[in-house]
């Protein structure tokens, strides 16, 4: 029976074989070729590591990988069409802006920065939630979303310097975890002026800041600033014979920008606007009665009532909504859900 070498002997023989191969390789291959081989080995190792991670850890927890960040803009578009009423400019401009950003991440030179403007109840928060829903696998529960509330997170005018430090740190730390993070700033007009100066360098055209790459992130500012001005402009345009659905972004974008820059609040006199770092100022138009009625019908369906009576819809829209110039709701679709809930109860 042929004898097998002991493990220690086999190890020595294997080591000699590897050394012999390396010597031959060095004699046959130039340094550049060896570098290519080494680089390929490293890339292969990294790829295998990512694959292993995706098949193990990422099966149980959210990871910053393509499978967990689908950025499904087709579904977002359908969702907005079905659930957001009276906002044709939002449907057109927002989806295009998001799609171009997420399909061109490898060419992105800065984060995508959006600013939503309009009167209360026109859908700003609702749309932001729908973006999160279709951006991440875990939707609004994703750990890659950071939401900041004006009154809650930045309550004191005297603490602006402290807020700047903590805000910058929070953004950088989130980007280190996932470069494709989403940052939502609600009640921007309630945030003390000067806080957002901490973000100026982060939102600019830089390869990296503080050692992190922010070019794949998205920032959304939500504000009531400019809402009244947008309403008055719409009244003027439609009064001159143009249909609401014919209005375009350019009719309102400058109005929203000027309002954000001049009205007291987080973006007042900020270098973010001065340096043109906000990519799109998105106007949310005031809602007419026909849009309010669609909101009411949608709420009824949410409560399991598919065919509410016309009288019930009329009663809610007439008695619980105030209209500016007898045309535009001053509170949009806000506060309607609880009213509808009372009416829906009688259908059970």
C-alpha positions, -999 to +999 in steps of 0.1 A: +000+000+000+015+033-010+021+055+020+006+090+022+027+119+033+018+134+067-001+167+068+031+186+077+049+170+047+020+179+024+021+215+036+058+217+028+053+202-006+024+226-013+044+256-002+073+246-025+049+242-054+035+277-048+070+292-045+080+275-077+049+289-095+056+324-082+092+323-093+082+311-128+054+338-129+079+365-120+102+354-147+075+352-173+053+382-164+061+418-163+052+439-132+021+454-149+007+420-157+013+409-121-005+440-109-035+432-131-036+397-118-034+410-082-060+436-088-083+410-103-079+388-073-088+416-050-119+425-070-129+389-071-125+387-033-146+418-028-173+406-052-175+373-034-176+390-001-206+412-013-223+381-027-218+362+005-232+392+025-262+394+002-270+358+007-265+358+045-267+390+065-289+408+040-315+381+041-323+392+077-315+429+078-317+459+054-285+465+035-273+493+012-275+471-019-294+473-051-319+446-041-329+467-011-329+501-029-350+493-061-358+530-067-389+519-087-399+551-105-425+534-126-445+523-095-440+557-080-455+574-110-485+551-110-489+556-072-489+594-076-514+593-104-537+572-083-534+590-050-522+626-054-548+649-068-544+682-086-506+681-089-498+676-126-465+695-123-454+673-094-462+641-114-443+653-144-412+670-129-406+649-097-406+615-113-383+627-141-359+643-116-357+611-094-354+588-124-326+607-140-307+608-106-311+571-097-304+558-133-273+579-135-257+575-101-223+566-116-223+600-134-238+621-106-217+651-095-238+662-065-268+650-044-303+655-057-318+684-038-355+691-040-376+718-023-414+713-021-436+744-017-473+749-012-501+756+012-509+730+039-527+699+028-516+699-008-496+667-005-460+676+003-455+651+031-477+625+013-455+627-018-423+625+003-436+593+019-444+578-014-409+585-026-395+566+004-421+538-002-408+531-037-372+540-032-365+514-005-376+478-001-386+486+035-404+518+024-410+544+050-395+520+076-361+520+059-332+527+082-317+548+053-342+576+058-335+605+081-364+628+088-360+661+106-389+680+121-386+718+123-404+724+157-391+691+173-355+689+162-346+726+160-368+744+187-345+771+199-333+801+179-304+805+203-289+770+196-282+775+158-245+768+161-252+735+180-278+725+155-253+730+126-227+707+142-252+680+150-269+682+116-237+679+097-226+650+118-259+632+114-258+635+076-222+624+073-227+594+096-258+583+077-239+586+044-211+564+058-237+537+064-255+541+030-245+566+003-280+564-011-297+578+020-328+600+019-330+631+040-364+648+046-366+681+063-402+689+073-415+723+085-385+741+069-401+774+075-401+766+113-364+759+114-342+788+126-324+807+099-287+796+096-291+760+105-288+748+069-255+766+064-241+733+078-252+715+046-238+739+019-205+721+013-223+687+015-247+696-012-222+711-036-202+695-065-175+676-045-160+642-050-162+636-013-166+656+019-152+645+053-142+613+035-177+604+023-193+605-011-227+624-010-233+624-047-258+595-045-280+609-017-313+628-020-324+657+001-360+670+003-371+702+020-408+706+028-421+741+033-453+762+033-432+792+022-444+805-011-478+787-008-498+820-009-477+834-037-482+802-058-520+804-052-521+840-063-501+832-094-524+804-103-554+827-099-537+852-122-529+826-149-563+809-149-579+844-148-562+851-181-577+821-197-551+793-192-563+760-179-548+748-146-535+717-163-517+738-189-495+755-163-458+745-162-430+744-137-415+777-149-447+796-140-440+789-103-405+778-097-390+813-093-418+823-070-411+794-047-373+801-048-378+838-039-402+830-011-379+804+004-350+829+003-369+859+017-395+845+041-384+838+077-373+802+081-346+777+075-337+787+039-338+824+045-307+841+030-290+807+029-260+800+007-277+768-004-300+790-025-273+816-033-250+788-047-279+773-067-276+740-049-313+732-049-320+714-082-357+718-083-383+740-065-415+719-069-448+739-065-478+721-050-508+739-064-538+747-041-567+722-044-601+730-058-633+714-047-631+687-073-598+676-059-611+677-023-640+654-034-615+629-048-596+630-014-629+623+004-638+594-019-603+580-014-607+582+023-641+565+021-625+536+002-597+534+028-625+528+054-640+501+032-668+522+017-666+519-021-697+538-030-705+567-006-734+588-015-729+620-034-747+639-006-722+627+020-693+638-002-709+672-008-717+677+029-681+670+039-666+692+012-690+721+019-691+720+057-656+712+067-635+730+041-628+767+038-622+780+003-599+809-006-617+832-031-644+805-031-621+784-053-591+769-034-591+750-002-571+768+025-562+735+042-561+711+012-571+676+021-558+679+057-581+670+086-606+653+062-598+617+071-613+619+107-644+636+093-648+609+067-643+582+094-675+594+112-695+593+080-681+559+070-692+544+103-728+545+093-722+523+063-712+494+085 
